[in-house]
Structure formats: C-alpha cells, structure tokens
Amino acid sequence: MKNTQNIQLRPATPDDVEPLTALSYKTIRVKYPDVIGADMVEGYIASGAVPHYYTERNAFTRVAVADGEVIGACALRGNAVDLMMVTVEHHRSGVGSILLSEAEGILFADHPEITLDSFRDNRQAVDFYTKHGWEMQEAFTDPDYGIAMVRMIKSRGSA
C-alpha cells in the first residue's frame, strides 16, 4: 500500500491535461475492458474525448499529487462527482478516499444532495462508493453507448 501522507490536492491547471490524459488512458486500458469491452475502450481512447474532457472541465477538476506526480483527479459538474480517476498503481491506497472526501466537501457546501454515475459492472467502484456512504438511486442504460450504469446519491446529513 502506498503512503497517502504526502498526497496534496490542488486545482487542476492546463499543464495537467497531458498527465491526466496519460493517467486515464492507462487506468481505462487496465480496468475497463472487463466492464465495457476492449473495443469500446480503444474506440473511446481513439475518439480524443479524454484530453477534450480535461481541457473542458479543467476549472472544475481537483488533482491529487504525490512526489510531483499527478496520481488522481476528480471533476465536478453541478451537484455531481462527474469523474473520479486514480492511477492503477494507487488503487486501494487511500487516494480515492481523499479525492472523494474533497469532492463531497466542495459539493455539500452548495447542495444538500449530491450524485454520481458509475458503470454498473465496475464492482470495485460501486463497492468503493457504497463504503463511503453512497446509496444506489437507480440503474439505467447510457443512451449514447448502451452501457449499464448506476446513479448513486448521498445526502448532506449522511456525510
């Protein structure tokens, strides 16, 4: 397990787009083929959506840094955690918990209830959010990609 004592959180900058894109590509290629299929993973990566996302959502993204290296990020949209991504080497190390706590604090400052969407079949992620007090609100199918998803909620009082 990695040491989380030297983790620093900060707002993303335009200079983070490239390292966040690389982090995401690696994590997506390792963790998502079993969830959404290898062809969909490679199609998504080839689409250019990842660097576009980090460029578009830069002002709403927080990054986790350890020893000068970007190791995770969370992006917010409205009352939602729009993205959580931690490099594979830091999964199950506490980095995700630190990022999620940060996101919840920011969102609960303005919203009594917050949401997030996750791939239904990403059991590691769904279990992680459940462990942190999130509850399943609904299951649905992503209209653009046909992927089984779950929407999870958390209320300020349960934080």
C-alpha positions as a Python dict, from the first residue, in 0.01 Angstrom:
ca = {
    (1, 'M'): (0, 0, 0),
    (2, 'K'): (128, 345, -91),
    (3, 'N'): (175, 613, 173),
    (4, 'T'): (-100, 876, 149),
    (5, 'Q'): (62, 1122, 391),
    (6, 'N'): (243, 1304, 110),
    (7, 'I'): (-69, 1345, -108),
    (8, 'Q'): (-150, 1704, -197),
    (9, 'L'): (-475, 1817, -356),
    (10, 'R'): (-489, 2125, -573),
    (11, 'P'): (-694, 2277, -853),
    (12, 'A'): (-609, 2146, -1198),
    (13, 'T'): (-417, 2367, -1439),
    (14, 'P'): (-389, 2349, -1818),
    (15, 'D'): (-49, 2181, -1765),
    (16, 'D'): (-234, 1887, -1605),
    (17, 'V'): (-426, 1791, -1921),
    (18, 'E'): (-143, 1578, -2060),
    (19, 'P'): (-57, 1386, -1739),
    (20, 'L'): (-428, 1337, -1660),
    (21, 'T'): (-486, 1204, -2011),
    (22, 'A'): (-196, 958, -1975),
    (23, 'L'): (-319, 851, -1630),
    (24, 'S'): (-669, 797, -1768),
    (25, 'Y'): (-556, 602, -2074),
    (26, 'K'): (-356, 363, -1858),
    (27, 'T'): (-631, 318, -1600),
    (28, 'I'): (-903, 276, -1862),
    (29, 'R'): (-699, 18, -2054),
    (30, 'V'): (-630, -185, -1740),
    (31, 'K'): (-962, -159, -1554),
    (32, 'Y'): (-1239, -113, -1813),
    (33, 'P'): (-1209, -388, -2079),
    (34, 'D'): (-1387, -631, -1843),
    (35, 'V'): (-1654, -370, -1772),
    (36, 'I'): (-1732, -219, -2113),
    (37, 'G'): (-1531, -431, -2357),
    (38, 'A'): (-1188, -382, -2514),
    (39, 'D'): (-1327, -248, -2843),
    (40, 'M'): (-1526, 22, -2664),
    (41, 'V'): (-1221, 113, -2454),
    (42, 'E'): (-1000, 159, -2760),
    (43, 'G'): (-1273, 341, -2951),
    (44, 'Y'): (-1320, 580, -2662),
    (45, 'I'): (-947, 646, -2635),
    (46, 'A'): (-916, 697, -3013),
    (47, 'S'): (-1206, 946, -3008),
    (48, 'G'): (-996, 1212, -2833),
    (49, 'A'): (-1266, 1254, -2568),
    (50, 'V'): (-1025, 1221, -2274),
    (51, 'P'): (-798, 1522, -2341),
    (52, 'H'): (-1103, 1719, -2457),
    (53, 'Y'): (-1277, 1640, -2127),
    (54, 'Y'): (-981, 1750, -1914),
    (55, 'T'): (-945, 2069, -2118),
    (56, 'E'): (-1316, 2149, -2096),
    (57, 'R'): (-1354, 2056, -1726),
    (58, 'N'): (-1013, 2190, -1609),
    (59, 'A'): (-1161, 2464, -1392),
    (60, 'F'): (-1382, 2207, -1217),
    (61, 'T'): (-1113, 1945, -1156),
    (62, 'R'): (-902, 1876, -848),
    (63, 'V'): (-585, 1672, -880),
    (64, 'A'): (-401, 1452, -632),
    (65, 'V'): (-24, 1485, -649),
    (66, 'A'): (244, 1274, -478),
    (67, 'D'): (614, 1348, -514),
    (68, 'G'): (541, 1586, -802),
    (69, 'E'): (341, 1325, -997),
    (70, 'V'): (-30, 1356, -1078),
    (71, 'I'): (-183, 1034, -943),
    (72, 'G'): (-555, 1109, -946),
    (73, 'A'): (-832, 1353, -1020),
    (74, 'C'): (-1194, 1429, -954),
    (75, 'A'): (-1409, 1659, -1163),
    (76, 'L'): (-1734, 1818, -1053),
    (77, 'R'): (-2041, 1923, -1251),
    (78, 'G'): (-2337, 2089, -1082),
    (79, 'N'): (-2422, 1872, -781),
    (80, 'A'): (-2232, 1570, -915),
    (81, 'V'): (-1899, 1399, -895),
    (82, 'D'): (-1859, 1384, -1273),
    (83, 'L'): (-1532, 1187, -1277),
    (84, 'M'): (-1305, 1006, -1035),
    (85, 'M'): (-981, 862, -1169),
    (86, 'V'): (-682, 725, -978),
    (87, 'T'): (-379, 573, -1144),
    (88, 'V'): (-377, 194, -1120),
    (89, 'E'): (-65, 191, -900),
    (90, 'H'): (-256, 386, -635),
    (91, 'H'): (-583, 191, -636),
    (92, 'R'): (-680, 83, -285),
    (93, 'S'): (-421, 313, -130),
    (94, 'G'): (-649, 584, 11),
    (95, 'V'): (-603, 833, -273),
    (96, 'G'): (-958, 779, -398),
    (97, 'S'): (-1095, 832, -47),
    (98, 'I'): (-902, 1158, -17),
    (99, 'L'): (-1031, 1281, -355),
    (100, 'L'): (-1389, 1174, -281),
    (101, 'S'): (-1386, 1349, 57),
    (102, 'E'): (-1261, 1666, -112),
    (103, 'A'): (-1531, 1644, -380),
    (104, 'E'): (-1803, 1584, -122),
    (105, 'G'): (-1691, 1883, 86),
    (106, 'I'): (-1699, 2113, -216),
    (107, 'L'): (-2035, 1987, -339),
    (108, 'F'): (-2208, 1977, 1),
    (109, 'A'): (-2117, 2345, 53),
    (110, 'D'): (-2380, 2427, -212),
    (111, 'H'): (-2604, 2119, -242),
    (112, 'P'): (-2796, 1914, 17),
    (113, 'E'): (-2783, 1606, -206),
    (114, 'I'): (-2510, 1501, -448),
    (115, 'T'): (-2491, 1233, -717),
    (116, 'L'): (-2252, 1034, -928),
    (117, 'D'): (-2283, 781, -1209),
    (118, 'S'): (-2074, 466, -1231),
    (119, 'F'): (-2056, 166, -1460),
    (120, 'R'): (-2290, -90, -1304),
    (121, 'D'): (-2042, -370, -1366),
    (122, 'N'): (-1745, -186, -1215),
    (123, 'R'): (-1789, -361, -881),
    (124, 'Q'): (-1470, -210, -736),
    (125, 'A'): (-1603, 143, -793),
    (126, 'V'): (-1959, 69, -681),
    (127, 'D'): (-1831, -101, -365),
    (128, 'F'): (-1595, 192, -301),
    (129, 'Y'): (-1878, 447, -318),
    (130, 'T'): (-2108, 230, -106),
    (131, 'K'): (-1834, 200, 158),
    (132, 'H'): (-1824, 581, 167),
    (133, 'G'): (-2196, 616, 236),
    (134, 'W'): (-2334, 648, -116),
    (135, 'E'): (-2663, 475, -195),
    (136, 'M'): (-2794, 333, -519),
    (137, 'Q'): (-3066, 557, -660),
    (138, 'E'): (-3132, 394, -997),
    (139, 'A'): (-2995, 169, -1266),
    (140, 'F'): (-3009, 291, -1626),
    (141, 'T'): (-2852, 239, -1965),
    (142, 'D'): (-2625, 510, -2105),
    (143, 'P'): (-2819, 636, -2409),
    (144, 'D'): (-2505, 707, -2616),
    (145, 'Y'): (-2311, 386, -2556),
    (146, 'G'): (-2565, 131, -2431),
    (147, 'I'): (-2361, 65, -2115),
    (148, 'A'): (-2532, -43, -1792),
    (149, 'M'): (-2490, 235, -1536),
    (150, 'V'): (-2595, 316, -1181),
    (151, 'R'): (-2673, 654, -1031),
    (152, 'M'): (-2573, 690, -669),
    (153, 'I'): (-2672, 960, -421),
    (154, 'K'): (-2553, 1093, -91),
    (155, 'S'): (-2726, 1346, 133),
    (156, 'R'): (-2550, 1613, 334),
    (157, 'G'): (-2683, 1462, 657),
    (158, 'S'): (-2519, 1127, 581),
    (159, 'A'): (-2178, 1279, 510),
}
